[in-house]
Amino acid sequence: MLEIAVQKRMGDFDLDATFEAPDGVTAIFGKSGSGKTTLVNAIVGLARPDAGRIAVHGQVLFDHATRINIPVAKRRVGYVFQDARLFPHMSVQRNLSYGGDYDAKRIIDMLGLGDLLDRRPAGLSGGERQRVALGRALMCDPQILLMDEPLAALDAPRKAEILPYIARLRDETRVPIIYVSHDVSEVARLATTVVLLEAGRVAVTGPVGQVLSRPDLVPLLGTRAAGAVIETRVAGRLLDDDLTELQFSGGRLLMPGHLGALGQALRLRIPAQDVILSREAPKGISALNVLPVTITDIVSGRGPGMAVGLRAGDDQLLARVTKRSAGRMELAVGMQIFAIIKATAVGPKDIGS
């Protein structure tokens, strides 16, 4: 558990953030300039807060009131930057051991580094270099791991390569991870908790599925970032059509491709802009996924759009429609309608374990 309550002024920017980060991945999410990197630098000790307190598992790293400020080298904080920052003249093995040798075999196996140990950083792909940087941070036996936009410099294939390793780290270790990102797909796939920063303040914090699907947060998240995050399970396959059937509390979804193994849990992000609403069960349409839902919230935006919160079983979905459509359909809280989701609207980047 990470406990944060810090204040830091830098020129015209004022950071004042208070939250708790449990085990798992806590994503610090927000627009550029919201204070994400300043907050991470305060945790690691690179920026001294003007006031407040920082503690990890009960150990105080900083406390302005009692004048505690543990030096960076003694904080047991692993830090993975946007660029890997490996020593170019050292092999992967030596880069890893530079951080320490804590649980080396398990970390090397978990991150798939065994075949890379004798190579130099120049001979690695971007994704491989970030995996080495992650391994080096873990081998110093950190109490907490900070990852500041670790995939921002990678192209889509390299991101797809490293995301499963970070998910495995989340699931197999008890090290709290602070993950800074402005990419909602990364946050949706990896995070257990989201801290949404806005102009140096914590706008909201909570489970990832609840935060990203809140209609009232669409202006802060952005219309492209808002959407549902639901936990599903692989229930079957339509082999002739190359489709996978996913089951969740609100029903069944068909998605393209061969996804996971039967019974495997998969996390799915459904962007709000890709959900269509209908007052009646549609007939003769090409979309494969039609779910009965109940309207829980309707929030009007500044422009022509509205965010509509939907309950599907025990899960929350989100749709974005125009005000004209909402008025024409006479949408109201409590109304039972249908949500239509095209199978092709959810891409590989929106599906993870």
N, C-alpha and C positions, 0 to 999 in steps of 0.2 A: 504494500500500500504506500503510495506517494501522497503526501499532504502538502499542498501549496497554498500560500497566502503571501503574495509579494506585490510590492509597489516599486516601480522604477520609472524615473523621468529621464528622457534622452532628447534634449532640444525641445521641440514642440510636441513630441510624442510622450504620452503618459500611459504606462502599463499598470493596471490594478486588477490582478487575477487571483481568485480563490476557488479551489476545487480539490477533490480527492480522486486519485487514479488507482483503481483496484488492480489485481493481477489480470493478465491478458494484455490486449493492445488498446491503449487510450489514444485516439487520434485527436491531434490539435488541428482543427480545420478552420479556415477562414481565408478571406481575400488577401491579396498582397498588401502589406503594410498594416495588418491587423495586430501584429505583435507576436507572431508564432516563434520566430527565431530568437527574439529578445527573451521570451519566456524560457526557451530551452537553454540559452546561454546562462541564464540565472540559475537553473537547476544544476548545470555542470560546473558552475563556478567561474565562467569566463566573464560574467557581468555581475557585479555586486548590487543587490537590491538596495534601495534607499530605506526600505522598511519591510517587515514581514517575517515569515518563517517558512523553512523547507525541511521536511523530514521524510526519510525512507525507512519503512518497517520500524518506526519509532526512534530511529537514530537521527538526531538533529544535524543537518548539514549547514543550516544558516538560521540564525535567530538574532534579529536586530536588537531586541530588548535585552538579551543576555550577552550580547557581543560575541556570539559564536559564529565563526565563518571558517569551516573546514577547507583547507587548501585543495585545489583541483586534484592533485596527485593522490590525495588520501580519501577521496569521496567514493571510490569504487563505483564509478559511473562509466558505462561503456557508451561511446559516442560514434555513430556512423554518419559521415557527412554525405553531401550530394556527390562529391567526387571521392573515390576510394582512398586516396592519400597513402598509397603503398610505397614502400621503399623500392625504387626501380632496380637497384643493384643486388637486391636480396631475392632468394627463391621464395615461393609461396610458403614453404615450411618455415623459413626464417622469419618471414613477415608475421606468420601466425604466432610463433614462439616469442616474438618481441612483446606481445601483449601479456604473455604468461603461458602456463601449461595446464591450467585448470581444466579437467575433464576433456583433455585434448582428443582422445580417440572418439568419444561420443559426438563431440562437436564437428569433427572432420567428417564422420559418417553422416550426421544429420544434414550437413550442408553440401554433401556430395563433393568433397574436396580431395578425396584420396588420390585421384588420377592427376591432380594438378600440383602436387607438392614440390616437384623438382623444376617446375617452370618459373619463369620470371614474369612480372606484371605485364611487360610489353607483349608477351605472347598470349595474353588472356583477352577474352571478350569483355565488354563492359559489364555484363551480368556476372561473369566469373570474378571480375575484380571486386565487385560489390559483395559477393559471397565471401571472398577472402577477408574483406574489411569487416564484415559481420562476424566471421569466425574469430578474428583477432580481438574484436571488442568483447566477445563472450569468454575468451580464454583468460581474460584478466579477472574472472569471477566477479562480475558486476552485481551490485544490488538492484540496479535499474539500468535499462538500455534506452538510449535516446537515438532516434533516427530522424535526421532533419532532411526532408525531401530526398530520400536515398535513391529514388528511381527517376528523379526529374531529368537527369542527363541521358537516360536510356531510351532507345526507340521501343516501339510496341513489342517486337519479338523478344528483346532482352528483358523487358518488364514481365512478359508472360513467363519467361524462364525463371526469374528469381522470386516471383510472388508465392509459388507453392512452398518454397523454403522458409519464407517469413511466416507463412501460415503454420507450417510444421513447428517452427520455433515457438509460436504462440501457444500451440496445443501441447507441446511436450516439455516445456520448461515453466518454472514458476517465477521467472524474472519479469517484473512489470516492464512493459514497453511503451514509451512515449513516441508516437509516430506523427511527425509533422508532414502535412500534405495539403495541397490545394486541389488534388485530383480525387473527385468523389468516387470513382470506380475503385481506386486503391482503398479508400476509407471503407467503402461498403464491403469489400472482400475481406479485409483484415481486422477491422476494429470491433471490439466488444463495447467500448464506451467512446462517445464523441464529446469533445469540448469545443464549442463553437465560439470563436473569438470575433469581436466586432469593435474596431477602434480601441484596442487595448483592454477591453472588458469582456468577461465571460457572459455571453448572451444566454447560453443554455448549456447544460451538460446532462447526459443520460445515455441509455442504451442506443446503439447505432440505429436500430430499426425504428425506434420511437422518434428520434431527433430528425432523421432525414425525411420522414413521412408526415411531419407536422405541417398542416396548411399555413399556419401563421408564420412559419419560418422561411417560406419560399422567398420573400424579398432578401433575406440575409444569405440563404444558401445559393440563390440564383435559380432561374427556371430550369436550366439544364442539370443542375445538381440534385434538385428535389426529386424524390421518388421513394418507393417502398424497398425495404430489405427484408426478405422473408426466408425462413429456414425450411427447406424442403427435403424430401427423401426420394431417391430413385425407386420408382414403383414398377417400371416395365419398359418395354421397347416396342416400337413399331418398325421392325427391321426393313420391311419393303419400302417404307417411306423415310427411313433414316431419321426417325424421331425418338426422343426419350420422354417417357411419362414421369412427371414429378408430382408427388403428393404433398399437400400442406393442409393446414387446418381449414382453409377456405375451399378446398376442392382439388381438382386435377389441372395440371398445366402440361402442355406438349411443347417441347423445345427441340430445335434442330440439332442433329448430330448424335454421337454416341457419348453420353455424359456419365462419367463415373461407373461404379459397379452397383448391381442390384442391392438395395438397402442402404447405400451410402448417403450420408447427409451432405447436401449441397446448399450453399447460400446463393440467393438469387436477388439481383437488383432489377427493379422494374421502374424505369424512368416515368415520371408523371406525365410528360408530354407524349408518351406512347400509349396512354390508356384512353380509350374511347368509351363514352357513356351512352346507354340506351334505356329508355323507360320500359321497353318491352323486349322479350327474348327475341333476338334477331334471327332471321331466317335467310337462307340463300346467300350467305356472305363467305368470303374466303378465310377470314380469321378463324383460327382453330380454338382459341381460348375465350370462353364466355363464362363469367363468374357472377352468380347472384351476390349482391353486396347491399349494404345499408349505408346511407349518407350519415356521417357523424359530424362533419364541419363544412362550412362554406366560408371562404375568406376572399374578399375582393382585393385585387391588386390595384396599383396606381394606373396601369395601362388597361388594355382591353381584356386581360385575362383574369380568371378566378381559379383558386385552388379548392379542390373538393376532396375532403377526407372520406375514406370508405372503409367499412368494416367487412372483412371476408373471413368468416370463422373467428379465430382468435387473433388474426393478423390485421394490420392496418395497411391499406393501399392509399395511393394518392393519384388524383387526376388533375390535369390542367385544361380548362375549357375557356372559351370566350364568354364574356358577360352576356353577349347576345344569345349564345346557345343555352346558357343557364336560364335566362329569362324565358326563352321559347319553350324549354322543357319544363319550366316551373319547378326547378330543383329546390328541395327543402330538406332540412335536417330530419332524419327519421324515415325518409322515403326509401323504399326498396326498389333498386334498379339493377342494371346489368353492366358489368365492366368488361370491355372487349380488349384483348391483348394479342397483337399479332406475334406469332412465334418468332418471326425474323426480327422483331424489334429489340430483342434481348441478345446482345452479342457476347462473344467469348469473354470479353473483359468484364462483363457483368455477372459472371458465374464463377464461384469458387467454393472451396471446401471449408 
